[in-house]
Amino acid sequence: MTTFENDISYYVVKALVIVIGTLGMMASSMKIKYSLNKILVIFAVYLLWVSIFVFSALKFFGLVVMLRLCIPMISAPAVFIFYFMSTYSPWQAIFSYTMQISVSLILAMSQTIVVTVLHGGRLTDLIIRTVSYSLCIFAEFKFLRKKFALLNYLPDKSWRTLTFVPIGFTILFFLIGTYPVHFTKSIAAIIYIYAITAVMLLVYVIIFHSLISQYNLLLSEYTNSILTSQSESFQKQLEAINSTEEQIKIIRHNMRYNVIVVSDMLAAGNNSGALEYLCSIGAKLEDAKKTFYCSNSTANAILSYYIDRAESKGIKTEVQFAMPENLSVDIIDFTAAVANALENAVNACAKVVPEEQRSLRIRTMESKQYIVEIANNYTGEVSFDEEGLPVSKESGHGIGTRSISAFAQKNNAVLDYDVTDKWFKLRIVLPNGGK
């Protein structure tokens, strides 16, 4: 087997290619929160450390000992670095990085075997490793990154349990690959490695399929809960409307009598009594008045429900909401998206201290496009993922945002998020009034 262990200088280059490839795989499925300059400085220091370690270990201890020390001296520091750089929850981050290390180990071992079969030299070895890692990074970025970002809903303690899977595979590969001898000197070790690889890939597929299925189930349940709250709030709204109409009917029925009473009082010179009587009628009319935000009864029910919730939390509300008659999107889908947006807005706004600064604005605009804008003030920091969607820092959250995104994709709508002066704004833009 071609390992190039006798050429220490090249082996350092080879090790750097493997390490950089592994770092690229790690970064391909995550979002880094540090600035580019800070990232470059951290990686430069880390790669310098890798070079010094590989050179020293090979020179004084040999290849096998150097490989046995790779987990504590190279892999662990990489996980530590990305742990603090990632926007993922702590254990989700560790799961992702240790999984990538286990996959990278198989890739590096396979590269060594291919180079040996081809009787390749240093250039062949360098090309094969560079190309294979580049293809792997591209594939993970294109097919895995978005799906892995969906899994933020999973509680951190669940990731803690799952992390033992890639950690176990990584340790197992190192043991088989270096004990009692280097895997290149044992056909049995190579067979064991690829047998375990098949099991590992199957396990990872099962884990991700299960997690994605669970995410879709949660998304469906969340949407159903929104629809249920819509139905309940709509029913309450109808009951309030019926109650209001009944009160108005009674007031109208008694109007003739009220006019007679007031006229008699005025004729008798009892002006104060007439004024007091009129005030009592006005109070009854005020009690019968119901606020209507929108002519569409379904949308009005949702607005009433969330505005009542907001005001109960001390949030000042401002509403200017209208729906075009030619809005062709499904009204249930539309109001579910609005409900999700209002749910997020109310929850974020309720955390603002002092209470006097809590404010929620709901506006619509219509010209060539129909725009719904929901704006609220907030506290803390807001970050966005690669799709431009806000990222929740709390495990188990973010389903509502994904639901809004699904509505936008289904209806060719544009989502515009804006964070300015502690105001978080969401605009849902439907082309041509939703046609």
KOLSE-21285 format. One line per field, with one value per residue (C-alpha): chain; x, z, y. Coordinates in nm, 4 decimals. Layout:
! KOLSE-21285
unit	[A,...]
east	[X,...]
up	[Z,...]
north	[Y,...]
! end
This chain:
! KOLSE-21285
unit	[A,A,A,A,A,A,A,A,A,A,A,A,A,A,A,A,A,A,A,A,A,A,A,A,A,A,A,A,A,A,A,A,A,A,A,A,A,A,A,A,A,A,A,A,A,A,A,A,A,A,A,A,A,A,A,A,A,A,A,A,A,A,A,A,A,A,A,A,A,A,A,A,A,A,A,A,A,A,A,A,A,A,A,A,A,A,A,A,A,A,A,A,A,A,A,A,A,A,A,A,A,A,A,A,A,A,A,A,A,A,A,A,A,A,A,A,A,A,A,A,A,A,A,A,A,A,A,A,A,A,A,A,A,A,A,A,A,A,A,A,A,A,A,A,A,A,A,A,A,A,A,A,A,A,A,A,A,A,A,A,A,A,A,A,A,A,A,A,A,A,A,A,A,A,A,A,A,A,A,A,A,A,A,A,A,A,A,A,A,A,A,A,A,A,A,A,A,A,A,A,A,A,A,A,A,A,A,A,A,A,A,A,A,A,A,A,A,A,A,A,A,A,A,A,A,A,A,A,A,A,A,A,A,A,A,A,A,A,A,A,A,A,A,A,A,A,A,A,A,A,A,A,A,A,A,A,A,A,A,A,A,A,A,A,A,A,A,A,A,A,A,A,A,A,A,A,A,A,A,A,A,A,A,A,A,A,A,A,A,A,A,A,A,A,A,A,A,A,A,A,A,A,A,A,A,A,A,A,A,A,A,A,A,A,A,A,A,A,A,A,A,A,A,A,A,A,A,A,A,A,A,A,A,A,A,A,A,A,A,A,A,A,A,A,A,A,A,A,A,A,A,A,A,A,A,A,A,A,A,A,A,A,A,A,A,A,A,A,A,A,A,A,A,A,A,A,A,A,A,A,A,A,A,A,A,A,A,A,A,A,A,A,A,A,A,A,A,A,A,A,A,A,A,A,A,A,A,A,A,A,A,A,A,A,A,A,A,A,A,A,A,A,A,A,A,A,A,A,A,A,A,A,A,A,A]
east	[0.0000,0.1106,0.1169,0.4199,0.5177,0.8872,0.8413,0.7472,0.7220,0.4687,0.2806,0.2284,0.0818,-0.1353,-0.2543,-0.3420,-0.5484,-0.7377,-0.7902,-0.8998,-1.1346,-1.2825,-1.3249,-1.4984,-1.7356,-1.8104,-1.8775,-2.0919,-2.3825,-2.3794,-2.3858,-2.0869,-2.1600,-1.8096,-1.6736,-1.4572,-1.1397,-1.1889,-1.2562,-0.9367,-0.7256,-0.8703,-0.8210,-0.4678,-0.3686,-0.5381,-0.3700,-0.0339,-0.0921,-0.1839,0.1364,0.3546,0.1837,0.1976,0.5617,0.6733,0.4706,0.5925,0.9549,0.9674,0.6931,0.6056,0.2871,0.0773,0.1321,0.0629,-0.2694,-0.3644,-0.3176,-0.5264,-0.8536,-0.7315,-0.4782,-0.6582,-1.0245,-1.1142,-0.9743,-1.1694,-1.4930,-1.4105,-1.3550,-1.6749,-1.8690,-1.8271,-1.8531,-2.1816,-2.5348,-2.6590,-2.7453,-2.4401,-2.5092,-2.6491,-2.3194,-2.1161,-2.3283,-2.2734,-1.8944,-1.8298,-2.0475,-1.8379,-1.5162,-1.6364,-1.7268,-1.3953,-1.2042,-1.3644,-1.2934,-0.9264,-0.8814,-1.0447,-0.8194,-0.5130,-0.6425,-0.7233,-0.3806,-0.2182,-0.4248,-0.3281,0.0377,0.0141,0.2756,0.2491,0.0738,-0.1841,-0.2412,-0.2863,-0.5280,-0.7421,-0.7720,-0.8445,-1.1047,-1.2838,-1.3075,-1.4269,-1.7017,-1.8047,-1.8215,-2.0262,-2.2686,-2.3187,-2.3675,-2.6242,-2.8202,-2.7578,-2.7217,-3.0874,-3.2239,-2.9918,-3.1006,-3.4597,-3.3638,-3.3253,-3.6652,-3.5090,-3.4335,-3.0630,-3.0858,-3.2013,-2.8934,-2.6830,-2.8047,-2.7639,-2.4079,-2.2867,-2.3531,-2.0921,-1.8520,-1.8727,-1.8130,-1.5190,-1.3455,-1.4154,-1.2579,-0.9467,-0.9122,-0.9524,-0.7349,-0.4400,-0.4586,-0.2602,-0.1093,-0.1947,-0.4990,-0.2946,-0.1055,-0.4136,-0.6691,-0.8992,-0.8906,-0.9933,-1.2839,-1.3940,-1.3693,-1.5969,-1.8405,-1.8707,-1.8981,-2.2038,-2.3622,-2.2694,-2.4231,-2.7383,-2.7618,-2.7134,-2.9810,-3.2233,-3.1496,-3.1983,-3.5069,-3.6576,-3.5730,-3.7062,-4.0255,-4.0637,-4.0118,-4.2814,-4.5155,-4.4517,-4.5050,-4.8358,-4.9395,-4.8393,-5.0425,-5.3375,-5.3119,-5.3136,-5.6195,-5.7853,-5.7139,-5.8502,-6.1682,-6.2095,-6.1401,-6.3742,-6.6480,-6.5946,-6.6090,-6.9379,-7.0799,-6.9714,-7.1272,-7.4539,-7.4568,-7.3913,-7.6660,-7.9092,-7.8242,-7.8720,-8.2113,-8.3214,-8.1959,-8.3786,-8.6966,-8.6822,-8.5826,-8.9401,-8.9955,-8.6624,-8.7553,-9.0879,-8.9181,-8.6566,-8.9234,-9.1362,-8.8344,-8.7431,-9.1069,-9.1098,-8.7845,-8.5892,-8.2827,-8.0380,-8.2572,-8.2842,-7.9053,-7.8450,-8.0922,-7.9211,-7.5837,-7.7153,-7.8373,-7.4938,-7.3263,-7.5436,-7.4545,-7.0843,-7.1165,-7.2796,-7.0024,-6.7587,-6.4297,-6.3978,-6.0521,-6.1324,-6.4375,-6.3307,-6.4776,-6.2004,-5.9193,-6.1087,-6.1422,-5.7650,-5.6827,-5.9249,-5.7811,-5.4162,-5.4826,-5.6719,-5.3745,-5.1306,-5.3270,-5.3592,-4.9760,-4.9553,-4.8699,-4.9940,-5.1503,-5.2048,-5.4127,-5.4836,-5.5873,-5.7801,-5.8121,-5.8699,-6.1741,-5.9596,-5.7228,-5.7075,-5.4908,-5.6603,-5.8033,-5.7171,-5.3538,-5.3335,-5.4785,-5.2612,-4.9524,-5.0758,-5.1544,-4.8025,-4.6510,-4.8687,-4.7882,-4.4143,-4.4618,-4.6684,-4.4292,-4.1239,-4.2882,-4.4065,-4.0410,-3.9664,-3.8964,-4.0259,-4.3819,-4.4493,-4.2188,-4.4132,-4.5747,-4.7270,-4.8229,-5.0286,-5.0690,-5.1664,-5.0913,-5.2368,-5.1381,-4.9852,-4.8989,-5.0773,-4.8474,-4.9066,-4.6617,-4.6367,-4.3914,-4.3019,-4.0254,-3.8092,-3.5221,-3.1956,-3.0317,-3.1851,-2.9883,-3.0864,-3.0050,-2.8770,-3.2354,-3.2880,-3.5247,-3.4904,-3.3269,-3.4668,-3.2025,-3.4450,-3.4704,-3.8090,-3.8919,-3.8919,-4.1739,-4.4014,-4.1387,-4.1030,-4.4807,-4.4852,-4.2036,-4.3991,-4.7019,-4.4823,-4.3310,-4.6719,-4.8198,-4.5169,-4.5068,-4.1989,-4.0979,-3.9065,-3.7576,-3.6147,-3.4500,-3.4052,-3.3865,-3.5137,-3.8137,-3.8615,-4.0685,-4.2112,-4.3629,-4.5566,-4.5765,-4.8324,-4.8004,-5.1008,-5.3147,-5.2551,-5.3708]
up	[0.0000,-0.0786,0.2395,0.1736,0.5393,0.4513,0.2880,0.5901,0.3991,0.1524,0.4261,0.6009,0.2749,0.2418,0.6016,0.5419,0.2346,0.4411,0.7301,0.5041,0.3223,0.6549,0.7669,0.4369,0.4936,0.8422,0.7142,0.4237,0.6503,0.8899,0.9143,1.0755,1.2840,1.2823,1.0331,0.7432,0.8845,1.2212,1.0529,0.8457,1.1519,1.3515,1.0657,0.9983,1.3607,1.3597,1.0352,1.1674,1.4715,1.2476,1.0461,1.3572,1.5131,1.1995,1.1300,1.4913,1.5431,1.2184,1.2867,1.6449,1.6707,1.3223,1.1158,1.3295,1.6554,1.4771,1.3454,1.6903,1.8305,1.5607,1.7574,2.0596,1.8706,1.5422,1.5441,1.8938,1.8392,1.5096,1.6860,1.9622,1.7083,1.5144,1.8376,1.9079,1.5457,1.4612,1.4908,1.5759,1.9263,2.1078,2.0706,1.7186,1.6259,1.7835,1.6059,1.2723,1.3103,1.4440,1.1647,0.9105,1.0689,1.0416,0.6737,0.6093,0.7597,0.5103,0.2290,0.3292,0.3622,0.0225,-0.1346,-0.0076,-0.1505,-0.4911,-0.5170,-0.4379,-0.6987,-0.9589,-0.8485,-0.8201,-0.7004,-0.5041,-0.7806,-0.8353,-0.4619,-0.4332,-0.7283,-0.6085,-0.2562,-0.3715,-0.6289,-0.4054,-0.1123,-0.3413,-0.4846,-0.1375,-0.0080,-0.3102,-0.2720,0.0993,0.0476,-0.2259,-0.0809,0.2952,0.4152,0.3807,0.5209,0.8203,0.8902,0.9222,1.2199,1.4657,1.6047,1.7822,2.1520,2.2359,2.4748,2.1838,1.9827,2.2857,2.2643,1.8849,1.9054,2.0472,1.7049,1.4991,1.7945,1.8168,1.4435,1.4460,1.7339,1.5735,1.2429,1.4190,1.6162,1.3122,1.0985,1.3396,1.5710,1.5765,1.2536,0.9869,0.7848,0.4635,0.5960,0.6745,0.4172,0.7029,0.8406,0.5015,0.4824,0.8352,0.7543,0.4505,0.6263,0.9063,0.6452,0.4936,0.8391,0.9188,0.5994,0.6602,1.0164,0.9016,0.6319,0.8869,1.1361,0.8822,0.7292,1.0752,1.1725,0.8453,0.8786,1.2347,1.1129,0.8463,1.1051,1.3433,1.0588,0.9780,1.3444,1.3813,1.0749,1.2074,1.5426,1.3621,1.1646,1.4868,1.6522,1.3384,1.3639,1.7343,1.6945,1.3941,1.5996,1.8829,1.6326,1.4921,1.8420,1.9164,1.5915,1.6642,2.0171,1.8838,1.6236,1.8897,2.1102,1.8169,1.7397,2.0984,2.0887,1.7607,1.8983,2.2008,2.0019,1.9631,2.3354,2.4069,2.1851,2.3663,2.7075,2.6085,2.4497,2.7648,2.9775,2.7568,2.7520,3.1306,3.1440,3.2836,3.0681,3.3011,3.3136,2.9329,2.9010,3.1506,2.9683,2.6340,2.7894,2.9082,2.5552,2.4205,2.6664,2.5467,2.1858,2.2806,2.4453,2.1312,1.9071,1.7753,1.6094,1.2527,1.1003,0.7657,0.5506,0.5131,0.8095,0.8259,0.8193,1.0636,1.3088,1.2989,1.3381,1.6295,1.8012,1.7830,1.8472,2.1638,2.2639,2.1925,2.3916,2.6834,2.6945,2.7034,2.3330,2.1540,1.8200,1.4969,1.2268,0.8694,0.6979,0.3768,0.1395,-0.2347,-0.3765,-0.6456,-0.3996,-0.5545,-0.2991,-0.0732,0.2165,0.4706,0.3542,0.3526,0.6995,0.8336,0.7070,0.8615,1.1864,1.1980,1.1396,1.4098,1.6513,1.6078,1.6290,1.9479,2.1186,2.0283,2.1202,2.4581,2.5662,2.5214,2.8447,2.9492,2.8565,2.7291,2.4322,2.3006,1.9680,1.6816,1.3397,1.0787,0.7398,0.3864,0.0587,-0.2831,-0.6291,-0.8778,-0.5815,-0.2599,0.0394,0.3991,0.6435,1.0054,1.2162,1.5819,1.8076,1.9726,2.2096,2.1505,1.8179,1.4974,1.2628,0.9281,0.7525,0.3972,0.2652,0.4270,0.6912,1.0554,1.2764,1.6179,1.8878,2.0927,2.0259,1.9017,1.7383,1.3786,1.2485,1.1972,0.9879,0.7686,0.7293,0.6048,0.3645,0.2327,0.1704,-0.0189,-0.2385,-0.3141,-0.4196,-0.5888,-0.3137,-0.1943,0.1706,0.2707,0.6202,0.7469,1.0808,1.1397,1.4637,1.6784,1.4478,1.2893,0.9717,0.7587,0.4212,0.2291,-0.1313,-0.3564,-0.7271,-0.8982,-0.5915,-0.5543,-0.9057]
north	[0.0000,0.3542,0.5596,0.7878,0.7589,0.7764,1.1164,1.3245,1.6517,1.5118,1.3285,1.6633,1.7996,1.4893,1.5251,1.8913,1.7973,1.5381,1.7787,2.0663,1.8286,1.7166,2.0785,2.1512,1.8599,1.9903,2.3411,2.2169,2.1231,2.4174,2.7947,2.9660,3.2735,3.4269,3.6800,3.5591,3.7190,3.5515,3.2164,3.2419,3.3235,3.0319,2.7849,2.9103,2.8491,2.5086,2.3952,2.5120,2.2934,1.9969,2.0416,2.0542,1.7516,1.5327,1.6186,1.5605,1.2428,1.0851,1.1750,1.0477,0.7812,0.6586,0.6353,0.4011,0.5910,0.9191,0.7836,0.6508,1.0007,1.1676,1.1595,1.3588,1.5714,1.6544,1.5454,1.6665,2.0193,2.0442,1.9508,2.2002,2.4810,2.4177,2.3732,2.7454,2.8593,2.6857,2.8214,2.4709,2.3615,2.2152,1.8431,1.8774,2.0418,1.7609,1.4977,1.6692,1.7002,1.3510,1.2104,1.4009,1.2723,0.9113,0.9624,1.1384,0.8456,0.6060,0.8480,0.8839,0.5056,0.4488,0.7100,0.5235,0.1959,0.3523,0.5170,0.1815,-0.0045,0.2579,0.2451,0.6219,0.8614,1.1832,1.3797,1.1057,1.0822,1.4599,1.4780,1.1863,1.3259,1.6823,1.5786,1.3258,1.5666,1.8469,1.6246,1.5128,1.8712,1.9801,1.6880,1.7508,2.1233,2.0651,1.7730,1.7616,2.1203,2.2256,1.9021,1.9137,2.2720,2.1479,1.9349,2.2224,2.1218,1.8237,1.8901,1.9093,1.6142,1.3948,1.4943,1.4069,1.0472,1.0275,1.1618,0.8301,0.6727,0.8675,0.8771,0.4980,0.4521,0.6953,0.5174,0.1798,0.2850,0.4138,0.0902,-0.1367,0.0896,0.1020,-0.2056,-0.4204,-0.2844,-0.0288,-0.1415,-0.1414,-0.4439,-0.6512,-0.7673,-0.8687,-0.5140,-0.3740,-0.6196,-0.5259,-0.1544,-0.1774,-0.4097,-0.1541,0.1230,-0.0449,-0.0699,0.2909,0.4297,0.2273,0.3589,0.7200,0.6805,0.5361,0.8154,1.0944,0.9333,0.8998,1.2586,1.4056,1.1984,1.3229,1.6801,1.6414,1.4926,1.7830,2.0302,1.8622,1.8610,2.2248,2.3218,2.1245,2.3006,2.6360,2.5297,2.4141,2.7504,2.9171,2.7140,2.7884,3.1602,3.1717,3.0071,3.2553,3.5363,3.4094,3.3782,3.7352,3.8577,3.6768,3.8165,4.1669,4.1393,4.0224,4.3203,4.5577,4.4022,4.4630,4.8222,4.8852,4.7302,4.9597,5.2701,5.4000,5.3636,5.5374,5.8319,5.8708,5.8636,6.1235,6.3478,6.3387,6.4276,6.7218,6.8422,6.8323,7.0302,6.7370,6.7985,6.6242,6.3142,6.3071,6.3416,6.0628,5.8397,5.9054,5.8228,5.4878,5.4108,5.5089,5.2735,4.9869,5.0662,5.0712,4.7315,4.5970,4.7294,4.4715,4.5571,4.4330,4.4323,4.2741,4.2031,3.8399,3.6546,3.3900,3.6458,3.8677,3.5790,3.5143,3.8835,3.9211,3.6135,3.7239,4.0916,3.9960,3.7789,4.0603,4.3170,4.0740,4.0720,4.4503,4.4862,4.7977,4.7058,4.8949,4.7260,4.8298,4.5090,4.4586,4.1638,4.1994,4.0258,3.8608,3.6906,3.3466,3.1636,2.9148,3.1160,2.8432,2.8309,3.2107,3.2598,2.9749,3.1605,3.4862,3.3034,3.1551,3.4985,3.6558,3.3721,3.4377,3.8148,3.8054,3.5623,3.7731,4.1017,3.9711,3.9326,4.3039,4.4914,4.7385,4.6512,5.0048,4.9399,4.6411,4.7169,4.5179,4.6554,4.4712,4.6349,4.5430,4.7193,4.6504,4.7696,4.5299,4.3117,4.2272,4.2753,4.1731,4.3311,4.2178,4.4189,4.3838,4.5044,4.2410,4.1818,3.9944,3.9111,3.7733,3.5475,3.4002,3.0729,3.0308,3.0492,3.3882,3.2509,3.3580,3.0988,3.0192,2.9678,2.7571,2.3844,2.2747,2.6069,2.7230,2.5013,2.8026,2.9810,2.6729,2.6585,3.0198,2.9350,2.6357,2.8608,3.1079,2.8383,2.6876,3.0223,3.1846,3.4455,3.6313,3.6461,3.9574,3.9718,4.2990,4.3812,4.7548,4.9562,4.6676,4.6189,4.2781,4.2960,4.0178,4.0975,3.8352,3.9541,3.7849,3.8704,4.0309,4.0157,3.6463,3.5542]
! end
